[in-house]
Amino acid sequence: MSSAATAPVLRKTALNSTHRHLGAKMVDFGGWDMPVEYSGLVAEHMAVRTGVGVFDVSHMGDIQLRGPSSLAAVQRISMNDASKLAVGQAHYSALLYPQGTFVDDVIVHKLSENDYLLVINAGTREKDVDWVRSQIGAMPGVHVSDYSDYYTQLAIQGPRAAETLAKLTNADLSTIKNYWFTWATVCGLANTMIARTGYTGEDGFEIYVPSDEPTSVRVWNEVLEAGREFGILPCGLGARNTLRLEASMALYGHEISEEITVFDAGLDRYCKLEKGPFVGAEALNKIKAEGGPKRRLVGLEVIERGIARDGYGVFDDEGKQIGYVTSGSPSPFLKKNIAMAYVPLDFSAVDTEVVVQCRSNAVRAKVVGLPFYKKPKKQS
């Protein structure tokens, strides 16, 4: 049998040909043929930190829950308290297994009183949809729809994102707070969802437009043209990863997984145990009653020459492995080598020094507070 006959078929977004035309370097990302960089990771990263960049994030998934029991369903399957959401508001949450570990992290949007949209990760799409259906598929009064292939999702991110998008919409973007959304005309498309959300640590918006190729390409090009005066760059997954690392945002398969609990990951503030029963709550209450987690996600700043990459071991001074790096990279904006890692509680205090085995070199690093980067507050 030939290799071509057995090679998996990569999924493509409606902008795949556009990315290739722009000269993007393409990679297999969770079964999707996606751009990792166009003009260079550092240039794209800095465009988002200092100006504006646009990402094709259409590979992410969308699950809609509708019906009179939709709130009860969202409450059952996610750890944050969706009853606190107003129509037009969104929040960070997660789907958990009964043992309190992660199916996936999600953004929950309240579309109306009986209508919620869960934006899920690309690599876990099918697993998430199956899991949601298995948990609430037979629940009366709620209808589950997978709209993952219905939208092209573009993330316009950076301090000049609002000025860029303002050229293309009739919405008053100044009225959309962080983690709120609205519908408006964008690039001539009525009822386009505009959410002030993102995964870069910067101000920015995510817009959802029809997933046909002509519409998707037209909107992509109009965004690039609108941001031209601000130095907009098309950005790939490489910059998306370094930006979210600087902002210390979790990535499934790295900081969160089916082996990691909410408490391990330090995401306690999004987990509302007091809201009532939900999948995973019983296990998390038990962990809490027994004194809490035995390890913590920490930030590391490498203080000797070396780059702490994903998966590298973390050791104490006696050479005993105590943890591992979940994500690590040079920071294009901070000009330091940074990482996130799991270590025992005894090694989680700020300024604690540890050793990271960077290939053949043992390199010292110290624990620092998270996030590594926080966007500056706007001057009034």
N, C-alpha and C positions, 0 to 999 in steps of 0.2 A: 504494500500500500504506500503511495507517495506521501511525502510530508505535507504537500498542498492539500491532499484529501483529508488529512487529520488536523490541520491547523485550525484553531478556533477562528470564527468569523468575528472580527471586531465591530462593535456597534459605532455608528457615526452620528454626529449631530448634523443639523441642517447647514451648518457653517463649515463642514469639513473641507470642501473644495476651496472655500475662501481662505481658510488657514493655510492650506498648501500653496495657494497663489501668493500669499504674503511671505512665503518662505519659512513657515514655522517648522521647527523640529517636532515630529510627531512621535508619541509613545503609546504603548498599551497601558492604559490606566483603568484597572478594574474591569477589563473587557471592552473599554472604549478607546477609540483612536483619537487621542486628544493632543493639542499643542502643549509642549512643555516650555518652549520659549520661542520668541521671534527675533528680536534684536539683541537679546542677551538678558539673562536673569537679573543682573545687578541694575541695568538700565531700566528694566520694567519695574523692578521693586522700587527704585528711587522715584520713578514717575508717579507711583501711587502715594508714596510718602510726601512728595513735594508738589505734585500737580494733579494728574488724573490718569487712570488706566481703565481699560475695559476688558472683561473676562467673558468668555463663553462658558457658562456653567449649566448648559442645557442637559448635561448628563445626569444632573441631580433629579430626584423623583418627587412626585406630588401625589399625596393620598388625601382624598376628600371624604369627610364623614358628615352625612346630612341626616336630618330627621329629629323628631322630638327627644330622642334619647342620645343625641350626638354628644352633648356635654358629659353625660354619664359615661359614655364610651371613652371619650378622651381622658376623663378622670381615671378610669380604670386602667388604661394602658400607658399613661405617661406620669412622670414623677412630679412635675410642677403643678400648680393649682390653676387650672384653666377657668375656674369660676371667677377668678379675679380679672380676667380679660374683658375689656370693653370691645364692642364691635369696631373693627379697624385697628386693633392692637395685636401684637405678636409677642411671644416670649420663647426663650431657650428652654428646652426640656429634653427628656430622653425616654425611650422605650426600654424597659428593663425585663430581665428574666426573673423568675421567682427567687433566685439566689442573690438578687440585688446587683447583678452585673449587666453590661450593656448589650441590648439588641442593636441600638443605634442612638445617636443623639439627633434631635429634630428641632425645627422651628415650628411652633404651633401658631397659626393665624386664625383669629375669629372673624369669619366672613359675615355672619349674621347670627341671630340668636340660636339658630339650629343648624349651623353650617361652619365646619372647621376645615382648614387646610393644613396638612402636615408636610413640610418640605424635608425630604430625607436624603441621605447620601447616595452617591452613584454606585459605589461598589457593593452596597447592601440593599439595593432596590428590591430585588425579587424576594430576598429573605424578609425584609421589612413588611412588604405587602402580604406575604404569606402569613407572617406572624400576626399582623393586625387582623387579618381575616379569621385566623384560628382563634383569636381571643374574643372577637366581638361579632364574628360572621353570623352567628345565630341569635344575636341579641335583638329583641324586637325594638322597632322604632329607630333604627339607625341603618343607613345604607352606605356601604364602603365602595368608593370608586377610585381606580388607579388612573390618574390623568398624567402620568409621567411623560408620555410621548406627545402630549397635546401642546406643550409650550416650548418655545426657545426662551431661555432665561439668560439675561445679560446682567453682569454686575459692573456698575460704573462706580469706581472707588477712588477716593482721594480728596484733598482739601478743595479742589476745583470741580468736584463731581456735580455739585448743585448748579454751578454756573453753566456747566456743559449740558446737563439734562434740561435746564430751564429754557434753552433755545428750542427744545423739541416738544414741549408739552404746554398745555394750558393750565396745568396744576400750579397752585401756589406752594412751592416746595418748602417754603419757610414754615408752613403750618403743619408739616409732617414731622413729628418728633421721632427720636431714635426708637426703633422697634414698633413703629406704627406704619400703616399703609393706607393707600387710597386708590381710587380708580379715576382715570382721566384720559384725555386724548394724548397719545405719544406718537410722533412721526405720522400723524394722520389716522392712527388706529384708535377708535373710540373704545372706552371701557378697558383700557390697559391697566393692569395692576402695577402700582409703584410702591415698593416697600423700602423703608429706610433701614435696611439691614445689610449685612455683608460679613466677610470672613477675613478681613485684612487689618482690623484695628483702626481703620480710618473712617471718616464720614463717607457715606456713599449710599447708593440705591441699587436695588435689584428690580428689573422690569421683566414682565412676562408677556410675550407676544406670540401670535400663532406660529406653529412650528414648521410651516411650509417653507421651502428654501427661498423662493423669491422674496417673501416678506422678511424672513430672518436676515438675509443678506442686505436688503435695503436698509433695515433698521441699524444693523451693525455699521454699515458705511456712513449713515447719517450721524450716528454717535461719534464716529471717528472724525467726521468733518466738523461737528459742533465743538469737539474738544481740541481741534488743531491749534487754536491760538494759545491753549494752555499746555501744549506739548504732550497731548494724549498719546499713549502707546497701547497697542494690543498686547495683552499680558497672558502668559501661559501658566501652567500648573507649577512650574518651578518658583516663580515669584509669589504665586498664591501660597505656597508652602512656607517660604521664608517670612512672608508678611504675617501669616497666622502664627508662626513660631515666635516672632518678636512680640506679638500681642498675646502669646501664651494661650492660644485657643486649641482645644483638644482635637485630635484627628483619630477617627476610628481605625483600629488596627495598630495604633501607636499609644496614645495616652488613654484610650478607652477601648474595651473589647469585652468579649464574653467571659474573660478571666479576671476582669478588674471591676471592683465595686465603685459605687458613687463616692463613698467616703475616701477610698484610696486616691481617686482622681481629684479630690478637693473640690467637688462640685456640690457640696452640701447645700449651698445657698439656693440652688435651684430645685432641691428635693424637699417637698412639703409633706413631711410625715404626718403632720397634724390634720391634713385635709380629709383623712379617712382612708379606707382600704384601697390599695392599688397593687398591681403586680410588682413584686419586689419589696414592698413595704415591710412585710413580716420579717424577712431576712435582715433588712437594714435596721429595724428596731432591735433585733436580737444582737447584731454587731454593736450597736450603740449601748445596749444594756451590759454587754460584756467588756466595755471599756474603749470601744472604738477600733479603728483600723490599726494594723501593725506596721503599715508602711504609708508613705506619702509621696505624691508627685512634687518634686522640687525643681527650682531653676538652678542651673549650673553655669558659672562663668569660668572658662578655661584660663588658668593663670600662667600656664607654660605653653610652649609652642606645640600646637596640635589641634586637631578638629575632632570633637566627640560626635561621631556619627551614630545613627540609629542602630540599636542593638549592641553597641559596645558595652562591656562589663564595667561596673563601678566597684571599687575595692577600698578596703580600709588600709591603714598604714602597715598592718601585718600581712597584707597580701590576700586577705580573705574576701571573696566576692560578696558584696552586700546588696547589689542592685544592678540596674541596667539602664542605659540611655534609651528613651522612647523616641526622641527627635533631637537632631543636632545639626548645626550648620554655622558657617561664618554669618554674622549679621551685617547685611549691606549698609544699614542705616547707623547702627551703634558702633560698627567697626570693632567688634569683639567676636570671639568664638563662643557661642552660647548653646545650651542644650536643656532639655527637660529629662528628668530621670526619676525612677522609683528607687527609694532608699528606705531603710528602717527608720522609725520615728527618732531613734537616738542620733541619727545623722541628718535630721531634717532642719535643724536650726540654722538661721542665716549666719554666714561666715564659717560654718563647719567645712573643713577641708577633706576632700576625698581624692581618690586616684582613678582616672579613667584609662583603660587600656586601649590606646589608639593604635590599632594594628600591632606593631612590635614595640611601640613606645608607651611606657607608663607616664601619664601626664597628670599633673596636679590641677584640681579645679576646686572652686569654693561654691557653697550654696548661697544663692542670692534670692531676693524676693521676686515674686511674679506679680504682674507681668513684667517682662523685660522692657517693653515699650508701651507707653500710654499716650494717646494723641493729645496735643496741647489744647487747653480750654480756649474757646473763642474769646477774644477781647471784646468787651461791651463798648 
